[in-house]
Amino acid sequence: MIMRFSEVIGNDALKESLLKMACGNRLGHALLFTEENGGGAFALALALAQFVNCRDPRPDDSCGQCGSCHKYGKLIHPDLHFVFPVSSTAALSESEKKSPISDYFLPAFRELALSNPYFTEQMLYEAIGIDKKSGLINVGEAKRIAEKLSLRASEGQWKTMIIYLPEKMNLEAANKLLKLLEEPPQGTLFLLITHNPERLLPTIRSRCQPVALQPLNRQQRQRTEGQRQDNADYREIAHSLLEAGLSKKIIDLFPQWEILADFGREKQREWCLFMEYYIRKLYLVANGIEPLADLSPQEETAVRGFAAKIRPGFYEKAFTALEDAIAAIDSNVNPKLVFCDLSNRLLLAL
Ligand SMILES: [Zn+2]
């Protein structure tokens, strides 16, 4: 996943102004991205970090091909640093447990960010195995930031430091960060991503150039779900539901809606959005406009097969059913009822 600006979903005007600032050397040394949870600020911050260290940048994007871009694409560039809220887990050693820092969780973080750069705070906690707790950024982490930035950039022009949710810093850590922002180590670009700017020290806020993201609209959210590399399990449920529905085998629907009902609320919403995106693809293929459907090689055969069998009236009914399901999830309706109703409606519409 090489995150060029053109890859980032949504916020087109913002992308353009960031590019202009970067090309005109008008970027501040610290930017504060404000997003709605899962709103794509990480993808945008990463695209910017990649751009400033690209060895062959174009006026409108990084090249996506040089050695630096490739390392950014794997999140392993030595001048790309991450800080995010963590907590102690059973997997850490006794000494690590006392003051857990992001570095201990980097492999899990990379895996998450590579498979879904539009991750939410909850997804992060789940990925690093602290989902029962709330993450924090402690002073030990702030000291690590200072240490890392005291070294010269090893390959790139810029040391890029992405801090996800700086509002999770305790006061001591926040004061250390403030010092760094006041006297930034040379050649450092701080990219802070917040969900609650009002919870940051005003002195930190005032040191940063504000970058406010627009929330992604429904269609853009669907695209982020559809682009994810780890949605094979979502697709499998979709296929099983469609197969059971087309063959009118009610008995085969049960296991699927039980799986869905066992997901957390966030994942249930995600799956519904994924399903909307998937149904849109079926609709496009069924109507002879396959090039617009952007099919991946893994889904081509299945999508064409389903599209050939589905009745034209299905699509609209399915969308309404999915919208109703999302509304019901958001108002805390028992998930078993939500997905039992949804799968019945899909079956009847097919
Ligand atoms: Zn490049």
Boltz pocket constraint, residues with backbone or C-beta under 6 A from the ligand:
constraints:
  - pocket:
      binder: B
      contacts: [[A, 50], [A, 53], [A, 54], [A, 55], [A, 56], [A, 57], [A, 62], [A, 63], [A, 64], [A, 65], [A, 66], [A, 67], [A, 68], [A, 69]]
      max_distance: 6.0
